[in-house]
Amino acid sequence: MSSFKILVGSYTAAITALNFVTNPASLNVLSTSNVGQSPSWIASHPSNSSILFSTFENSYGEVGSFTVDSQGRLTKAASVYSGGQNPAHLAVLSSGKEIYVTNYNSGTAESIPLLSDNLRFGNPGAVTTFTGSGPNKDRQTSSHPHEVIEGSGELFVPDLGSDKVWRLVKDGSTNNYRNVGSIQQAAGSGPRHGVVKDGQLYILHELDNKLTQQTIPPVGSSAAPVTVASLSILPPNAPSGLGAGELLLSRPLSSGAQQYLYATNRGDPSGDSIAIFSLNPLKLVKQFKTNLNHIRGLALGGPNDQYLVAGGLNGGGVAVYERINGGADFRLVAQNYGVSQPTGFVVI
């Protein structure tokens, strides 16, 4: 028997800790910490899983840091202004020395350094402001940066409002980044989340429900990106109004096994599906049906990412699935309906 803690962000005022036991499988609430309204996106420090960071997705954007005890209870250590409104995403960069946060409503992003204890924040870098709009007059009247992706020595920021993926590099001064251009996406597609692997950019588009694969030209190059593939993530006979949510890249379950991309659909009243794609070439393998409604986030955990965690903002609670058939399918192993409005997850 083994067990894992699962921390759950939400659109309430709470971050909930669940205990997942593998055999016999169970998923139960360990603790609930009231930390402030809408701790929607959470991430742990890459070298210390007892340190957690969260966005507070409100009109006055904040990022908070916390210590996590053995029962998943949180103690707040510090908070800092995110540089804009409604921060939708943060990433603790691989150096472990800074956080990069994107502010959806204000079209801004900034780097926030961590002090030596990895808990307190230093002085944020200069705020980067993005511009642009798209043809969807309800969703694309201005820039809406939705995520930051670290890869290939730069940062990539999918911008739902402008149909671009911005490219940022360090400008040589502490904690400042320079916008060096963008990779154009299809008009009205609404890029939301993505993955960088082997010089390829995989972007999930919220507004047209497609997953694209593009080459990444070198920084400063005049070469245009090549769209290798563009595939729908929608299940057959999907109702109208669905929107793509999260995109994750798995690790192989065993030596020589495939990696898979998992893309979530949101808003299907009969239960959202998770689209499973193989790489090289990008190909839809299966649509896995859940009983969750409005999946916003996913997390992988356990040996070789053996388990997938998902939640339904509007119903279904939190579910843990085992990856089977080499990762090309899932099996529900545990579910808990006691978490309200789950959004993002960290597996410890």
C-alpha positions as CSV (number, residue, x, y, z in Angstrom):
1,M,0.0,0.0,0.0
2,S,1.2,3.5,-0.8
3,S,-0.4,6.9,-0.4
4,F,-0.1,10.4,-1.8
5,K,-1.4,13.8,-0.7
6,I,-3.3,15.8,-3.3
7,L,-3.6,19.6,-2.8
8,V,-6.7,21.1,-4.5
9,G,-7.0,24.8,-5.4
10,S,-10.5,26.2,-5.9
11,Y,-12.7,29.2,-6.6
12,T,-13.7,29.2,-3.0
13,A,-11.5,30.5,-0.2
14,A,-10.0,27.1,0.5
15,I,-7.1,24.8,-0.5
16,T,-8.1,21.2,0.4
17,A,-5.7,18.3,1.1
18,L,-6.9,14.9,0.1
19,N,-5.2,11.6,1.0
20,F,-5.2,9.0,-1.8
21,V,-4.4,5.4,-0.8
22,T,-3.7,3.0,-3.6
23,N,-4.7,-0.4,-2.3
24,P,-7.5,-0.7,-1.4
25,A,-8.1,2.6,-3.2
26,S,-9.6,5.5,-1.3
27,L,-9.7,9.3,-1.5
28,N,-10.5,11.2,1.7
29,V,-10.2,14.8,2.9
30,L,-7.3,15.3,5.2
31,S,-7.6,19.0,5.9
32,T,-9.0,22.3,4.6
33,S,-7.1,25.5,4.8
34,N,-8.9,28.9,4.3
35,V,-6.2,31.0,2.6
36,G,-8.1,33.8,0.7
37,Q,-10.5,34.0,-2.1
38,S,-9.9,32.0,-5.4
39,P,-6.6,30.2,-4.9
40,S,-7.2,28.8,-8.3
41,W,-3.8,27.8,-9.6
42,I,-1.3,26.1,-7.3
43,A,2.3,24.8,-7.7
44,S,4.9,23.3,-5.4
45,H,8.6,24.3,-5.3
46,P,10.6,22.0,-7.5
47,S,13.1,21.1,-4.7
48,N,10.8,21.2,-1.7
49,S,7.3,19.8,-1.9
50,S,6.5,21.3,1.5
51,I,6.4,24.7,0.0
52,L,3.3,25.7,-2.1
53,F,2.5,28.8,-4.2
54,S,-0.9,29.9,-5.3
55,T,-2.5,32.6,-7.4
56,F,-5.4,34.5,-6.0
57,E,-7.5,35.1,-9.1
58,N,-9.2,38.4,-8.2
59,S,-9.3,41.9,-9.5
60,Y,-6.4,42.7,-7.2
61,G,-4.1,39.9,-8.2
62,E,-1.9,38.3,-5.7
63,V,0.5,35.4,-5.3
64,G,0.9,33.6,-2.0
65,S,3.4,31.2,-0.5
66,F,2.7,28.6,2.1
67,T,4.3,25.8,4.1
68,V,2.6,22.4,4.0
69,D,2.5,20.1,7.1
70,S,2.1,16.3,7.2
71,Q,-1.7,16.6,7.1
72,G,-1.7,19.0,4.2
73,R,-2.5,22.0,6.4
74,L,-1.2,25.3,5.0
75,T,0.5,28.2,6.9
76,K,0.8,31.4,4.9
77,A,4.4,32.7,4.7
78,A,4.1,35.7,2.3
79,S,2.1,37.4,-0.4
80,V,2.9,39.8,-3.2
81,Y,1.1,41.7,-5.9
82,S,1.0,39.8,-9.2
83,G,1.4,42.8,-11.4
84,G,-2.2,42.8,-12.7
85,Q,-5.7,41.5,-12.4
86,N,-6.9,37.9,-12.2
87,P,-3.7,35.9,-12.3
88,A,-4.7,32.7,-14.0
89,H,-1.4,30.8,-13.9
90,L,2.0,30.8,-12.2
91,A,5.1,28.6,-12.8
92,V,7.9,28.1,-10.4
93,L,10.8,28.1,-12.9
94,S,13.3,25.2,-13.0
95,S,16.0,27.2,-11.3
96,G,13.8,27.3,-8.2
97,K,14.7,31.0,-7.7
98,E,11.8,32.7,-9.3
99,I,8.1,32.6,-10.1
100,Y,6.5,33.8,-13.3
101,V,2.9,34.8,-13.2
102,T,0.4,35.7,-15.9
103,N,-2.5,38.1,-15.3
104,Y,-5.5,37.2,-17.5
105,N,-7.7,40.3,-17.3
106,S,-4.9,42.9,-17.5
107,G,-2.8,41.3,-20.2
108,T,0.3,41.4,-18.1
109,A,3.0,39.1,-16.6
110,E,6.0,39.4,-14.3
111,S,8.8,37.6,-12.7
112,I,8.9,37.4,-8.9
113,P,12.2,36.3,-7.3
114,L,12.3,34.0,-4.3
115,L,14.6,34.8,-1.4
116,S,17.0,32.1,-0.1
117,D,14.4,30.4,2.1
118,N,12.3,29.8,-1.1
119,L,9.3,31.2,0.7
120,R,9.5,34.9,0.8
121,F,9.4,37.1,-2.3
122,G,11.9,39.6,-3.5
123,N,11.2,42.7,-5.6
124,P,9.3,41.7,-8.7
125,G,10.8,42.4,-12.1
126,A,9.4,44.9,-14.6
127,V,5.8,44.1,-15.7
128,T,5.5,42.8,-19.3
129,T,2.4,44.1,-21.0
130,F,1.0,42.2,-24.0
131,T,-1.2,43.7,-26.7
132,G,-3.5,42.5,-29.4
133,S,-7.0,41.2,-30.0
134,G,-8.9,38.6,-32.0
135,P,-12.1,38.2,-34.1
136,N,-14.2,36.7,-31.2
137,K,-15.8,39.9,-29.9
138,D,-17.0,38.2,-26.7
139,R,-13.6,36.8,-25.6
140,Q,-10.8,38.6,-27.6
141,T,-11.2,42.3,-27.2
142,S,-7.7,42.5,-25.6
143,S,-4.8,40.4,-24.5
144,H,-5.5,37.5,-22.1
145,P,-2.3,35.6,-21.2
146,H,-3.3,32.3,-19.8
147,E,-0.1,30.3,-18.9
148,V,3.6,30.4,-18.9
149,I,5.6,27.5,-20.3
150,E,9.3,27.1,-19.7
151,G,11.4,25.4,-22.4
152,S,14.4,25.7,-24.7
153,G,15.9,28.6,-22.7
154,E,12.9,30.9,-23.0
155,L,9.4,31.4,-21.8
156,F,6.3,30.9,-23.9
157,V,3.0,32.6,-23.0
158,P,-0.2,31.5,-24.8
159,D,-2.5,34.6,-25.2
160,L,-6.1,33.7,-25.6
161,G,-7.0,37.3,-26.5
162,S,-4.5,37.9,-29.3
163,D,-4.2,34.4,-30.8
164,K,-0.4,34.5,-30.2
165,V,2.1,32.6,-28.2
166,W,4.5,35.2,-26.9
167,R,8.3,34.5,-26.5
168,L,10.3,35.9,-23.7
169,V,14.0,35.8,-22.8
170,K,16.0,37.2,-20.0
171,D,17.2,40.7,-20.9
172,G,20.4,40.5,-18.9
173,S,19.1,42.3,-15.8
174,T,17.8,40.6,-12.7
175,N,14.3,39.2,-13.0
176,N,13.4,41.2,-16.2
177,Y,12.3,39.5,-19.4
178,R,12.2,40.8,-22.9
179,N,9.4,40.1,-25.4
180,V,11.2,38.9,-28.5
181,G,8.1,38.2,-30.6
182,S,5.4,35.6,-31.0
183,I,4.3,32.5,-32.8
184,Q,1.0,33.2,-34.5
185,Q,-2.0,31.0,-34.0
186,A,-5.2,30.6,-36.0
187,A,-7.6,33.5,-35.9
188,G,-10.2,33.1,-33.2
189,S,-8.6,29.9,-31.8
190,G,-7.8,31.3,-28.3
191,P,-4.6,29.6,-27.3
192,R,-4.8,28.6,-23.6
193,H,-2.2,26.0,-22.4
194,G,0.7,24.2,-24.0
195,V,3.7,21.9,-23.9
196,V,7.2,22.3,-25.3
197,K,9.1,19.1,-26.3
198,D,11.9,18.4,-28.7
199,G,11.7,21.8,-30.4
200,Q,8.0,21.4,-30.9
201,L,5.2,23.6,-29.5
202,Y,1.9,21.9,-28.7
203,I,-0.9,24.4,-28.0
204,L,-4.4,23.7,-26.7
205,H,-6.9,26.2,-28.0
206,E,-9.9,27.1,-25.9
207,L,-12.1,28.7,-28.5
208,D,-11.9,26.3,-31.4
209,N,-11.1,23.2,-29.3
210,K,-8.0,22.1,-31.3
211,L,-4.6,20.9,-30.4
212,T,-1.8,22.1,-32.7
213,Q,1.8,21.1,-33.1
214,Q,4.2,23.7,-34.5
215,T,7.9,24.0,-35.0
216,I,9.7,26.6,-33.0
217,P,12.0,28.9,-35.0
218,P,15.2,30.1,-33.3
219,V,14.9,33.4,-31.5
220,G,15.6,36.2,-33.9
221,S,15.1,34.0,-37.0
222,S,13.0,35.2,-39.9
223,A,11.8,31.6,-40.5
224,A,8.1,31.0,-40.0
225,P,6.9,28.2,-37.7
226,V,5.5,25.2,-39.5
227,T,2.2,23.8,-38.4
228,V,2.8,20.0,-38.3
229,A,-0.7,19.1,-37.1
230,S,-4.0,20.6,-36.0
231,L,-6.5,18.2,-34.5
232,S,-9.9,18.6,-32.8
233,I,-10.1,17.4,-29.2
234,L,-13.9,17.2,-29.2
235,P,-15.6,13.8,-28.8
236,P,-18.2,12.7,-31.4
237,N,-21.5,14.4,-31.2
238,A,-20.2,16.9,-28.7
239,P,-22.7,19.5,-27.6
240,S,-22.1,23.2,-28.4
241,G,-20.4,25.5,-26.0
242,L,-17.5,23.2,-24.9
243,G,-14.1,24.8,-24.2
244,A,-10.7,23.2,-24.0
245,G,-9.1,23.2,-20.5
246,E,-5.8,21.6,-19.6
247,L,-3.0,20.0,-21.5
248,L,-0.4,17.6,-19.9
249,L,2.4,15.6,-21.2
250,S,2.9,12.3,-19.4
251,R,6.1,10.3,-18.7
252,P,6.4,6.8,-20.2
253,L,5.1,4.2,-17.8
254,S,8.0,1.9,-18.6
255,S,11.2,1.9,-20.5
256,G,10.6,2.4,-24.2
257,A,6.9,3.1,-23.7
258,Q,5.2,6.0,-25.4
259,Q,4.4,9.4,-24.0
260,Y,0.9,10.8,-24.3
261,L,-0.7,14.3,-24.3
262,Y,-3.9,14.6,-22.3
263,A,-6.3,17.4,-23.3
264,T,-9.5,18.1,-21.4
265,N,-12.9,19.2,-22.7
266,R,-15.1,21.4,-20.5
267,G,-18.8,21.9,-20.1
268,D,-20.4,18.7,-21.3
269,P,-23.4,18.1,-19.0
270,S,-23.2,14.4,-19.7
271,G,-19.6,14.4,-18.4
272,D,-16.4,15.9,-19.8
273,S,-14.0,13.8,-21.8
274,I,-10.2,13.6,-21.8
275,A,-8.7,13.4,-25.3
276,I,-5.6,11.1,-25.4
277,F,-3.0,11.8,-28.1
278,S,0.1,10.0,-29.1
279,L,3.1,12.0,-30.4
280,N,5.2,11.8,-33.6
281,P,2.9,11.9,-35.3
282,L,0.3,13.7,-33.3
283,K,-2.7,11.3,-33.3
284,L,-6.0,11.0,-31.3
285,V,-5.9,7.6,-29.5
286,K,-9.0,7.7,-27.4
287,Q,-11.7,9.9,-25.9
288,F,-12.0,8.9,-22.2
289,K,-15.4,9.8,-20.7
290,T,-15.6,11.1,-17.1
291,N,-18.5,12.0,-14.9
292,L,-16.9,15.4,-14.1
293,N,-18.4,18.7,-15.2
294,H,-16.0,21.5,-16.3
295,I,-12.5,20.1,-15.9
296,R,-10.1,23.1,-15.5
297,G,-7.0,21.4,-14.3
298,L,-5.1,18.0,-14.3
299,A,-2.2,16.7,-12.4
300,L,0.0,13.6,-12.7
301,G,1.6,11.7,-9.9
302,G,2.9,8.5,-8.5
303,P,5.7,6.3,-10.1
304,N,6.2,7.4,-13.7
305,D,3.0,9.5,-13.5
306,Q,0.9,6.4,-12.9
307,Y,-2.1,8.4,-11.7
308,L,-4.0,11.3,-13.1
309,V,-6.0,13.7,-10.9
310,A,-8.9,15.7,-12.3
311,G,-11.8,17.6,-10.9
312,G,-15.2,19.1,-12.0
313,L,-15.7,22.8,-11.2
314,N,-19.4,22.4,-11.6
315,G,-19.8,18.8,-10.4
316,G,-18.2,15.4,-9.8
317,G,-15.7,16.4,-7.2
318,V,-12.2,15.1,-7.5
319,A,-11.3,11.9,-9.2
320,V,-8.1,9.8,-9.5
321,Y,-7.5,7.6,-12.5
322,E,-4.9,5.0,-13.1
323,R,-3.2,5.1,-16.5
324,I,-3.6,1.7,-18.2
325,N,-2.7,0.2,-21.6
326,G,0.7,2.0,-21.4
327,G,-1.0,5.3,-20.8
328,A,-3.4,5.1,-23.7
329,D,-6.4,4.7,-21.4
330,F,-7.6,5.4,-17.9
331,R,-9.4,3.5,-15.1
332,L,-11.3,5.3,-12.3
333,V,-9.9,4.2,-9.0
334,A,-11.2,6.7,-6.4
335,Q,-13.4,9.8,-6.2
336,N,-14.3,12.3,-3.6
337,Y,-17.3,14.6,-3.8
338,G,-16.4,16.7,-0.7
339,V,-14.4,19.4,-2.5
340,S,-16.3,22.5,-3.8
341,Q,-15.3,24.1,-7.1
342,P,-11.9,22.3,-7.6
343,T,-9.6,24.0,-10.2
344,G,-5.9,23.0,-9.9
345,F,-4.0,20.2,-8.3
346,V,-0.6,19.3,-6.8
347,V,0.3,15.7,-6.0
348,I,2.8,15.3,-3.2
